[in-house]
Amino acid sequence: MLVADEAFMSMGQDLTKDAMSTLKNHPPAIPRAIWVLGFVSMLMDISSEMIHSLLPMFMVGTLGISVFAVGLIDGLAESATLIVKVFSGALSDRLGKRKGLAIFGYGLSAFTKPLFALSQGMGLLLTARLMDRIGKGIRGAPRDALIADITPAEIRGAAFGLRQTLDTVGAVAGPLLATVLMLLWANDYRRVFWLAVIPGLLATLLLIIGIREPKATATHVISNPISRANLRRLGTAYWWVVIVGGVFTLARFSETFLILRAQQLAIPVAWVPMIMVAMNLVYAASAYPFGKLSDRISHGSLLAMGLVVLIASDLILASSTGWIGLFAGVALWGIHMGMTQGLLASMVAASAPANLRGTAFGFFNLISGFGLLAASVVAGLLWDQLGAAFTFYAGAGFALLTFIGVLIFPAKYQA
């Protein structure tokens, strides 16, 4: 009888191993809602990048704003995005609802686009930039938490990578369309900005009609998500992801400086948006494959490889004197984005309790927001005082510090 029991248990273990092997070799399909969210992101990115790929030149050349002020405005706007995510993420956890906040955020960004075309000075432009990015902040954490909610854990990296790929396709199409229109319309910035309103409105409409939010589960948190007790529940592994992500952001200042570097190398104004096209083509092509890879290998190892690529990008951009070096550095920048952005989101989702995911994404982005503000301001100061090359060398230095941290503390944030 004992032998029979042992045989039965052995057979059960074999069947379990076979089932796990089958699941690994044949993972579930990515949910339809992820595709919809990806296309929503794509349309909004087309709208945003039609403006942002031209905005630094419009600010410096047309409105007469200094490069330091450009860095300050960019840092304030992007950090506002990430700070707002704390509150929108926590609110989505408190309500147990994500879609409504996402719709409000996308809608706010869409309806502020005309302000860029109307801007005659720093005041209205700063208002437009802040409102646009606040809209992005409102939608970001609830959307990312929604992706984690509706995606099986074993394909979460692939899901974040797919959404990032479709988002980045929009980041390619936006500057490309801006370049074509600038050539056709004799560098008429404001006309391009007006046209950018259309894909933003379409993104909001698609989100409204294309996503059905899953019902709240029994794990839904009614109490304050950002109370001390709930923040303790996030755990050590999560907070190490936050620290690593924050230092990483210091190394990855705004992509505005890629555009200014291209302009500095005497690339014709109408063709400068092609720099963002090139970067985002590489980013789009790499995000989904690296997302799938992150479901299979150590997160720490992939993050370390991404940092090495960022260091190489910064060093090349610092020393480049023409098209070849510029595009090589920009391509490596795109690869590092593809390797790390979906990965960091997947690491946050994996290390946080399901009913605190909105809050987890929010705090992750709060720390990253402060890092981005500091990085953009420092980059602008270094550019004005010491030159472009020093800005990129400083970025490489911060990336190296993050890389050392990843090597020293791998077990702290490994998913």
Secondary structure per residue as TSV (DSSP state, phi and psi in degrees):
chain	resnum	aa	ss	phi	psi
A	1	M	-	360.0	-42.6
A	2	L	H	-62.2	-41.6
A	3	V	H	-61.2	-43.0
A	4	A	H	-62.8	-40.4
A	5	D	H	-64.1	-42.2
A	6	E	H	-64.2	-39.0
A	7	A	H	-64.4	-40.8
A	8	F	H	-64.2	-43.4
A	9	M	H	-64.3	-40.7
A	10	S	H	-62.5	-42.3
A	11	M	H	-63.2	-38.8
A	12	G	H	-64.2	-40.8
A	13	Q	H	-64.3	-40.2
A	14	D	H	-62.9	-42.2
A	15	L	H	-64.4	-39.0
A	16	T	H	-63.6	-43.5
A	17	K	H	-62.7	-40.5
A	18	D	H	-63.8	-41.6
A	19	A	H	-64.3	-41.9
A	20	M	H	-65.9	-39.1
A	21	S	H	-63.5	-42.1
A	22	T	H	-63.1	-42.1
A	23	L	H	-62.9	-38.7
A	24	K	H	-67.9	-41.7
A	25	N	H	-77.7	-25.4
A	26	H	S	-130.0	73.7
A	27	P	-	-67.1	159.5
A	28	P	-	-60.9	157.3
A	29	A	-	-71.9	148.7
A	30	I	-	-68.0	129.0
A	31	P	-	-58.4	149.5
A	32	R	H	-58.2	-36.4
A	33	A	H	-61.0	-31.1
A	34	I	H	-65.2	-40.6
A	35	W	H	-62.0	-43.6
A	36	V	H	-61.8	-47.5
A	37	L	H	-60.9	-34.9
A	38	G	H	-64.3	-43.6
A	39	F	H	-70.0	-33.6
A	40	V	H	-60.6	-47.5
A	41	S	H	-61.0	-39.8
A	42	M	H	-60.9	-47.6
A	43	L	H	-63.7	-42.9
A	44	M	H	-67.5	-34.7
A	45	D	H	-69.5	-34.8
A	46	I	H	-57.7	-48.2
A	47	S	H	-59.8	-49.6
A	48	S	H	-67.4	-43.2
A	49	E	H	-74.8	-23.9
A	50	M	H	-58.7	-33.0
A	51	I	H	-87.8	-50.2
A	52	H	H	-68.6	-27.6
A	53	S	T	-69.9	-20.8
A	54	L	T	-105.9	-17.2
A	55	L	H	-60.3	-44.7
A	56	P	H	-57.9	-41.8
A	57	M	H	-69.1	-37.7
A	58	F	I	-62.7	-42.2
A	59	M	I	-67.6	-45.6
A	60	V	I	-78.2	-46.9
A	61	G	I	-82.0	-40.0
A	62	T	I	-93.3	-44.1
A	63	L	S	-94.4	-9.0
A	64	G	-	71.9	29.5
A	65	I	-	-86.2	141.7
A	66	S	-	-72.6	161.6
A	67	V	H	-64.3	-36.6
A	68	F	H	-60.4	-44.1
A	69	A	H	-64.8	-36.5
A	70	V	H	-60.1	-46.3
A	71	G	H	-63.6	-39.4
A	72	L	H	-66.0	-46.7
A	73	I	H	-61.7	-43.8
A	74	D	H	-64.6	-41.8
A	75	G	H	-65.8	-42.8
A	76	L	H	-61.9	-44.4
A	77	A	H	-65.5	-48.2
A	78	E	H	-69.9	-35.5
A	79	S	H	-69.9	-33.3
A	80	A	H	-60.2	-39.8
A	81	T	H	-54.5	-50.7
A	82	L	H	-75.8	-32.6
A	83	I	H	-68.5	-42.1
A	84	V	H	-62.0	-29.4
A	85	K	H	-59.7	-28.5
A	86	V	H	-58.8	-48.7
A	87	F	H	-75.6	-38.6
A	88	S	H	-69.3	-37.2
A	89	G	H	-65.3	-44.9
A	90	A	H	-64.6	-39.1
A	91	L	H	-65.5	-37.5
A	92	S	H	-66.0	-33.5
A	93	D	H	-69.5	-40.9
A	94	R	H	-64.6	-42.0
A	95	L	H	-81.6	-23.6
A	96	G	T	72.5	18.8
A	97	K	-	-131.2	138.6
A	98	R	-	-116.0	-35.5
A	99	K	H	-64.1	-43.9
A	100	G	H	-59.0	-43.4
A	101	L	H	-65.4	-38.5
A	102	A	H	-63.1	-42.9
A	103	I	H	-61.1	-45.2
A	104	F	H	-61.0	-42.3
A	105	G	H	-65.8	-46.7
A	106	Y	H	-63.5	-40.9
A	107	G	H	-63.6	-41.7
A	108	L	H	-60.8	-44.4
A	109	S	H	-62.7	-41.4
A	110	A	H	-63.4	-42.5
A	111	F	H	-82.2	-7.1
A	112	T	H	-95.5	-7.5
A	113	K	H	-57.8	-37.9
A	114	P	H	-61.4	-22.5
A	115	L	H	-64.0	-30.8
A	116	F	H	-63.4	-42.3
A	117	A	H	-67.6	-28.0
A	118	L	H	-88.3	-10.5
A	119	S	-	-64.4	132.8
A	120	Q	-	-118.7	-4.7
A	121	G	S	-163.5	-173.6
A	122	M	H	-68.2	-31.7
A	123	G	H	-61.4	-57.9
A	124	L	H	-67.8	-35.2
A	125	L	H	-65.0	-42.2
A	126	L	H	-63.7	-40.3
A	127	T	H	-60.4	-46.9
A	128	A	H	-61.7	-43.4
A	129	R	H	-64.4	-43.9
A	130	L	H	-67.2	-44.1
A	131	M	H	-64.5	-40.9
A	132	D	H	-60.9	-45.7
A	133	R	H	-75.6	-29.4
A	134	I	H	-63.8	-39.8
A	135	G	H	-58.4	-41.4
A	136	K	H	-64.3	-38.8
A	137	G	H	-65.6	-38.7
A	138	I	H	-63.3	-38.6
A	139	R	H	-86.5	-23.1
A	140	G	H	-63.4	-57.7
A	141	A	H	-65.4	-44.9
A	142	P	H	-60.1	-38.7
A	143	R	H	-65.1	-45.9
A	144	D	H	-64.4	-39.2
A	145	A	H	-66.0	-36.6
A	146	L	H	-63.4	-40.5
A	147	I	H	-60.1	-45.9
A	148	A	H	-64.7	-34.6
A	149	D	H	-66.5	-38.3
A	150	I	H	-99.5	0.4
A	151	T	S	-111.7	131.3
A	152	P	-	-58.1	143.2
A	153	A	G	-57.9	-34.3
A	154	E	G	-72.9	-11.0
A	155	I	G	-125.2	21.0
A	156	R	H	-65.2	-39.9
A	157	G	H	-61.4	-41.5
A	158	A	H	-64.4	-39.3
A	159	A	H	-65.1	-47.0
A	160	F	H	-64.0	-37.9
A	161	G	H	-65.0	-40.3
A	162	L	H	-64.6	-46.6
A	163	R	H	-60.9	-39.3
A	164	Q	H	-66.1	-37.8
A	165	T	H	-62.8	-48.2
A	166	L	H	-65.2	-39.0
A	167	D	H	-57.4	-42.3
A	168	T	H	-76.2	-26.3
A	169	V	H	-58.3	-40.4
A	170	G	H	-64.1	-37.3
A	171	A	H	-68.6	-21.3
A	172	V	H	-80.9	-48.2
A	173	A	H	-65.0	-36.1
A	174	G	H	-61.1	-56.8
A	175	P	H	-63.5	-34.3
A	176	L	H	-63.5	-44.4
A	177	L	H	-65.0	-38.7
A	178	A	H	-62.1	-40.4
A	179	T	H	-62.7	-47.3
A	180	V	H	-60.6	-44.9
A	181	L	H	-68.9	-35.9
A	182	M	H	-64.7	-36.6
A	183	L	H	-69.1	-41.2
A	184	L	H	-72.0	-35.1
A	185	W	T	-107.6	22.1
A	186	A	T	54.0	52.3
A	187	N	S	59.5	38.3
A	188	D	-	-86.8	90.8
A	189	Y	H	-57.7	-48.2
A	190	R	H	-64.4	-35.3
A	191	R	H	-65.0	-40.6
A	192	V	H	-64.0	-42.0
A	193	F	H	-61.3	-39.7
A	194	W	H	-62.5	-42.4
A	195	L	H	-65.4	-27.5
A	196	A	T	-65.3	-14.9
A	197	V	H	-64.3	-35.3
A	198	I	H	-62.1	-54.6
A	199	P	H	-63.6	-26.9
A	200	G	H	-65.0	-41.8
A	201	L	H	-66.8	-38.2
A	202	L	H	-64.3	-37.9
A	203	A	H	-61.2	-44.6
A	204	T	H	-63.6	-42.2
A	205	L	H	-63.5	-43.0
A	206	L	H	-62.6	-39.7
A	207	L	H	-63.3	-41.2
A	208	I	H	-62.5	-44.5
A	209	I	H	-95.1	-15.8
A	210	G	H	-102.8	-10.3
A	211	I	-	-119.4	130.0
A	212	R	-	-112.4	117.6
A	213	E	-	-73.6	135.9
A	214	P	-	-65.8	153.2
A	215	K	-	-67.3	147.6
A	216	A	-	-62.3	140.2
A	217	T	-	-90.8	176.4
A	218	A	T	-65.7	-15.9
A	219	T	T	-86.3	4.4
A	220	H	-	-58.4	133.3
A	221	V	-	-93.5	124.3
A	222	I	-	-92.3	-32.1
A	223	S	S	-70.7	171.1
A	224	N	-	-60.0	116.2
A	225	P	T	-65.7	-24.4
A	226	I	T	-102.8	22.5
A	227	S	S	-69.7	161.8
A	228	R	H	-59.2	-39.9
A	229	A	H	-64.6	-43.2
A	230	N	H	-70.2	-35.9
A	231	L	H	-65.1	-34.0
A	232	R	H	-64.2	-33.8
A	233	R	H	-65.4	-19.0
A	234	L	T	-65.3	-32.2
A	235	G	H	86.7	164.6
A	236	T	H	-63.0	-43.3
A	237	A	H	-59.5	-41.6
A	238	Y	H	-64.3	-46.4
A	239	W	H	-67.1	-27.7
A	240	W	H	-69.5	-36.2
A	241	V	H	-61.0	-41.3
A	242	V	H	-61.9	-45.7
A	243	I	H	-62.9	-46.7
A	244	V	H	-61.4	-44.4
A	245	G	H	-62.7	-37.0
A	246	G	H	-65.6	-45.6
A	247	V	H	-66.3	-37.3
A	248	F	H	-59.0	-39.6
A	249	T	H	-64.2	-33.3
A	250	L	H	-60.2	-32.2
A	251	A	H	-79.6	-21.8
A	252	R	S	-113.0	73.5
A	253	F	-	-66.8	175.7
A	254	S	-	-58.6	144.9
A	255	E	T	-70.6	-6.6
A	256	T	H	-53.0	-35.0
A	257	F	H	-73.5	-20.2
A	258	L	H	-68.5	-41.1
A	259	I	H	-65.7	-44.6
A	260	L	H	-65.3	-33.0
A	261	R	H	-66.1	-39.7
A	262	A	H	-64.1	-43.3
A	263	Q	H	-64.7	-37.6
A	264	Q	H	-62.9	-30.1
A	265	L	T	-86.9	18.0
A	266	A	T	66.7	32.2
A	267	I	-	-78.3	133.6
A	268	P	-	-53.5	142.4
A	269	V	G	-53.8	-45.2
A	270	A	G	-64.2	-23.0
A	271	W	G	-96.0	-9.4
A	272	V	T	-58.1	-39.3
A	273	P	H	-57.7	-18.8
A	274	M	H	-64.5	-21.5
A	275	I	H	-62.1	-44.6
A	276	M	H	-70.2	-32.6
A	277	V	H	-60.8	-48.3
A	278	A	H	-61.7	-46.4
A	279	M	H	-61.1	-44.4
A	280	N	H	-76.6	-26.0
A	281	L	H	-61.4	-46.1
A	282	V	H	-65.5	-42.0
A	283	Y	H	-60.6	-48.1
A	284	A	H	-62.2	-40.4
A	285	A	H	-70.3	-25.9
A	286	S	H	-100.9	-21.2
A	287	A	H	-63.1	-47.6
A	288	Y	H	-68.9	-47.1
A	289	P	H	-58.0	-42.5
A	290	F	H	-71.2	-30.0
A	291	G	H	-62.6	-45.1
A	292	K	H	-62.9	-39.8
A	293	L	H	-62.7	-35.6
A	294	S	H	-66.8	-19.1
A	295	D	T	-77.5	-9.1
A	296	R	T	-119.9	-21.8
A	297	I	S	-123.9	173.8
A	298	S	-	-59.2	129.0
A	299	H	H	-62.2	-41.0
A	300	G	H	-61.0	-41.3
A	301	S	H	-64.2	-43.5
A	302	L	H	-67.1	-38.8
A	303	L	H	-63.8	-41.8
A	304	A	H	-62.6	-41.3
A	305	M	H	-63.2	-39.6
A	306	G	H	-62.5	-37.2
A	307	L	H	-67.8	-37.6
A	308	V	H	-61.3	-41.9
A	309	V	H	-64.8	-39.8
A	310	L	H	-63.8	-41.4
A	311	I	H	-59.8	-45.6
A	312	A	H	-61.5	-40.9
A	313	S	H	-60.6	-48.4
A	314	D	H	-60.8	-43.1
A	315	L	H	-64.6	-39.5
A	316	I	H	-68.5	-43.5
A	317	L	H	-65.2	-32.8
A	318	A	H	-67.3	-34.8
A	319	S	H	-101.8	-5.5
A	320	S	-	-69.9	146.8
A	321	T	-	-126.1	3.0
A	322	G	S	-161.3	-169.7
A	323	W	H	-57.3	-45.2
A	324	I	H	-62.4	-51.6
A	325	G	H	-63.3	-40.1
A	326	L	H	-60.5	-49.0
A	327	F	H	-70.2	-32.3
A	328	A	H	-63.3	-45.4
A	329	G	H	-64.5	-40.8
A	330	V	H	-66.7	-39.4
A	331	A	H	-63.2	-42.9
A	332	L	H	-65.3	-35.1
A	333	W	H	-60.0	-44.0
A	334	G	H	-63.4	-38.9
A	335	I	H	-64.4	-43.9
A	336	H	H	-63.7	-35.4
A	337	M	H	-64.1	-44.6
A	338	G	H	-62.3	-33.5
A	339	M	H	-75.8	-30.3
A	340	T	H	-114.5	-28.8
A	341	Q	H	-71.3	-49.7
A	342	G	H	-65.7	-33.0
A	343	L	H	-61.7	-47.5
A	344	L	H	-62.2	-39.6
A	345	A	H	-63.4	-41.6
A	346	S	H	-64.6	-36.7
A	347	M	H	-66.3	-39.2
A	348	V	H	-63.3	-48.0
A	349	A	H	-61.0	-38.2
A	350	A	H	-73.6	-27.4
A	351	S	H	-97.4	-4.5
A	352	A	S	-111.4	148.0
A	353	P	-	-60.4	148.0
A	354	A	G	-58.6	-38.4
A	355	N	G	-85.3	7.1
A	356	L	G	-125.0	18.3
A	357	R	H	-65.4	-39.5
A	358	G	H	-59.9	-46.2
A	359	T	H	-63.1	-40.6
A	360	A	H	-62.2	-46.3
A	361	F	H	-64.5	-36.6
A	362	G	H	-63.2	-48.8
A	363	F	H	-68.6	-36.0
A	364	F	H	-56.6	-44.0
A	365	N	H	-78.1	-23.2
A	366	L	H	-62.5	-50.6
A	367	I	H	-63.6	-41.1
A	368	S	H	-63.6	-33.2
A	369	G	H	-63.2	-45.5
A	370	F	H	-62.6	-39.3
A	371	G	H	-63.1	-41.6
A	372	L	H	-68.5	-39.9
A	373	L	H	-60.0	-49.0
A	374	A	H	-62.2	-43.8
A	375	A	H	-63.2	-42.8
A	376	S	H	-69.7	-40.3
A	377	V	H	-66.1	-46.1
A	378	V	H	-63.6	-40.6
A	379	A	H	-61.3	-42.5
A	380	G	H	-64.1	-42.4
A	381	L	H	-63.9	-46.1
A	382	L	H	-61.2	-40.1
A	383	W	H	-61.6	-47.5
A	384	D	H	-69.5	-38.0
A	385	Q	H	-91.2	-37.2
A	386	L	H	-121.0	-11.5
A	387	G	-	106.8	163.6
A	388	A	H	-61.2	-41.2
A	389	A	H	-58.5	-42.2
A	390	F	H	-64.6	-32.6
A	391	T	H	-59.4	-46.2
A	392	F	H	-73.9	-32.7
A	393	Y	H	-63.5	-39.0
A	394	A	H	-63.9	-40.0
A	395	G	H	-60.2	-41.7
A	396	A	H	-63.0	-36.9
A	397	G	H	-64.9	-44.1
A	398	F	H	-65.4	-37.5
A	399	A	H	-63.1	-38.7
A	400	L	H	-65.0	-40.5
A	401	L	H	-61.1	-42.8
A	402	T	H	-63.7	-41.4
A	403	F	H	-59.8	-43.5
A	404	I	H	-62.5	-41.5
A	405	G	H	-61.9	-39.9
A	406	V	H	-63.0	-38.6
A	407	L	H	-71.2	-37.1
A	408	I	H	-75.3	-37.7
A	409	F	S	-120.7	52.7
A	410	P	H	-66.0	-35.6
A	411	A	H	-73.8	-18.2
A	412	K	H	-67.3	-35.1
A	413	Y	H	-123.9	8.2
A	414	Q	-	-64.1	131.9
A	415	A	-	-98.9	360.0
